[in-house]
Amino acid sequence: MSENQTNSSQNVSAEANSPVFQIQRVYLKDISLEQPNAPQIFLAQGEPQVQIQIDIQTTALNEGVFQVVVIGNVTTTVADKVLFLIEAQQAGIFELRNIPADQLDPMLGIACPTILYPYLRSNIADLIGRGGFQPIHLTEINFHQLYEQRMQRMAEAEKANAPTGNSLPN
């Protein structure tokens, strides 16, 4: 009987220490559409030029609970004048517990944005359509590649800011 109690307490202990990755909530934090040159811009001739910027922000809310926000900015111009500007923030609250420290940042920088990005794409496409414009569909993003590029830039910045051994004391 004590052997069964020992096995069940080991199972409970193993479950308590097992990694947890759970989505608690996905929500649209902010979205806006601006048409600063309307209605004159609608008379402009030319092919629209689209510029898209994506950024990621991560905030620790509680022990093991994080908010991840994927920020998208879409600026469309015609004849060097802004046709429309969309700024959107798609957010999620994620629970990440018992994740090894070296894996936590990649989870927050790759896995969480990969989950949120389809929602951001859909919300931006919907807003563009509601604004009366031809649809613009954001392309897929490889967040793993973006994460690797960010890590490389950070390593290069650290290397550039590191003191050299050749400096003379004052």
Phi and psi in degrees as a GROMACS rama.xvg file:
@    title "Ramachandran Plot"
@    xaxis  label "Phi"
@    yaxis  label "Psi"
@TYPE xy
-67.3887  -26.9474  SER-2
-64.9834  -39.9463  GLU-3
-64.9071  -40.0706  ASN-4
-65.4184  -40.2171  GLN-5
-63.6205  -45.2608  THR-6
-62.7442  -41.9071  ASN-7
-69.5346  -36.4334  SER-8
-69.4049  -32.9612  SER-9
-67.2252  -39.5631  GLN-10
-63.6501  -43.2985  ASN-11
-63.3187  -42.8427  VAL-12
-64.174  -41.3196  SER-13
-65.1818  -40.2026  ALA-14
-66.2129  -37.8335  GLU-15
-66.5149  -28.3779  ALA-16
-98.947  -1.0055  ASN-17
-75.2944  148.503  SER-18
-62.4593  142.964  PRO-19
-125.639  126.817  VAL-20
-132.704  110.1  PHE-21
-139.192  137.634  GLN-22
-86.1941  121.785  ILE-23
-92.3726  -35.7509  GLN-24
-164.409  141.653  ARG-25
-120.531  129.719  VAL-26
-150.942  154.939  TYR-27
-85.3978  110.211  LEU-28
-80.3046  -38.6922  LYS-29
-162.062  144.033  ASP-30
-155.991  140.121  ILE-31
-147.696  150.184  SER-32
-125.439  125.94  LEU-33
-121.542  139.006  GLU-34
-127.76  74.4664  GLN-35
-65.9985  -22.4785  PRO-36
-109.831  16.8745  ASN-37
-78.0785  146.933  ALA-38
-91.8652  -8.18502  PRO-39
-58.5695  -35.0309  GLN-40
-63.1906  -25.6008  ILE-41
-68.0457  -17.6167  PHE-42
-91.2699  -10.0663  LEU-43
-68.5925  142.514  ALA-44
-100.529  146.548  GLN-45
135.991  165.591  GLY-46
-82.9153  127.065  GLU-47
-63.8553  140.972  PRO-48
-108.579  128.825  GLN-49
-113.445  130.461  VAL-50
-120.857  128.403  GLN-51
-123.092  133.06  ILE-52
-126.939  136.223  GLN-53
-125.206  137.047  ILE-54
-139.677  161.601  ASP-55
-130.295  135.054  ILE-56
-125.761  140.664  GLN-57
-128.349  134.852  THR-58
-134.222  131.939  THR-59
-78.6576  125.947  ALA-60
-95.802  -45.8188  LEU-61
-145.95  -179.168  ASN-62
-60.7093  114.083  GLU-63
78.7452  6.50571  GLY-64
-123.168  127.701  VAL-65
-131.422  147.064  PHE-66
-102.359  129.214  GLN-67
-117.764  131.571  VAL-68
-123.45  126.252  VAL-69
-101.651  120.486  VAL-70
-105.813  127.992  ILE-71
-122.383  131.735  GLY-72
-122.052  125.37  ASN-73
-120.882  119.117  VAL-74
-117.923  123.637  THR-75
-118.027  127.271  THR-76
-121.298  153.485  THR-77
-134.976  127.896  VAL-78
51.5603  45.7993  ALA-79
61.6368  18.127  ASP-80
-120.588  144.255  LYS-81
-70.6507  122.522  VAL-82
-80.8535  -53.1165  LEU-83
-155.697  158.708  PHE-84
-133.841  126.823  LEU-85
-118.95  132.394  ILE-86
-123.252  125.2  GLU-87
-137.566  145.456  ALA-88
-129.262  110.595  GLN-89
-100.603  124.494  GLN-90
-121.594  161.753  ALA-91
-149.684  149.895  GLY-92
-109.144  124.457  ILE-93
-124.118  140.832  PHE-94
-102.082  121.418  GLU-95
-129.489  105.187  LEU-96
-124.396  148.038  ARG-97
58.0314  32.456  ASN-98
-94.9621  130.08  ILE-99
-55.4404  143.025  PRO-100
-54.8891  -37.4471  ALA-101
-73.2117  -12.0457  ASP-102
-104.334  -12.4842  GLN-103
-65.5235  -48.951  LEU-104
-61.7343  -44.238  ASP-105
-62.5089  -34.9662  PRO-106
-63.2428  -43.588  MET-107
-72.966  -30.303  LEU-108
-94.5362  -14.1379  GLY-109
-122.428  -59.8707  ILE-110
-65.1481  -47.9235  ALA-111
-65.2339  -48.1223  CYS-112
-61.9054  -32.2601  PRO-113
-64.2502  -34.4361  THR-114
-71.8327  -40.7745  ILE-115
-78.1067  -31.0563  LEU-116
-58.2657  -41.9532  TYR-117
-59.1466  -34.8604  PRO-118
-65.7453  -43.4017  TYR-119
-60.8242  -46.7297  LEU-120
-56.9656  -46.1471  ARG-121
-64.4416  -44.3429  SER-122
-65.2965  -39.6026  ASN-123
-67.5707  -45.2755  ILE-124
-60.3856  -40.9276  ALA-125
-63.4725  -44.4436  ASP-126
-65.7273  -38.5591  LEU-127
-61.743  -45.4293  ILE-128
-63.0671  -41.8721  GLY-129
-67.2886  -24.6789  ARG-130
-79.4014  -4.5233  GLY-131
88.6762  19.5855  GLY-132
-106.409  161.939  PHE-133
-65.0857  142.507  GLN-134
-62.3884  142.151  PRO-135
-122.83  121.637  ILE-136
-107.389  120.621  HIS-137
-66.5617  139.061  LEU-138
-74.5769  164.526  THR-139
-64.671  150.036  GLU-140
-122.715  136.071  ILE-141
-91.1416  94.5959  ASN-142
-68.3334  -23.4751  PHE-143
-65.4388  -44.3853  HIS-144
-64.7181  -42.9277  GLN-145
-61.0531  -39.9316  LEU-146
-63.488  -45.6373  TYR-147
-61.5956  -40.7711  GLU-148
-64.3675  -41.763  GLN-149
-63.5362  -42.3765  ARG-150
-63.1678  -38.9555  MET-151
-65.5426  -43.892  GLN-152
-62.8539  -40.2892  ARG-153
-65.369  -40.5989  MET-154
-64.7512  -40.7675  ALA-155
-66.1769  -38.6724  GLU-156
-66.118  -40.6994  ALA-157
-63.4796  -41.7033  GLU-158
-64.2796  -39.3038  LYS-159
-69.5735  -31.3886  ALA-160
-90.9197  -7.4436  ASN-161
-70.8255  137.47  ALA-162
-68.6212  143.515  PRO-163
-88.906  156.166  THR-164
-77.8555  -4.20912  GLY-165
-94.0726  0.869291  ASN-166
-76.7663  147.832  SER-167
-93.2119  143.665  LEU-168
-68.7924  152.433  PRO-169
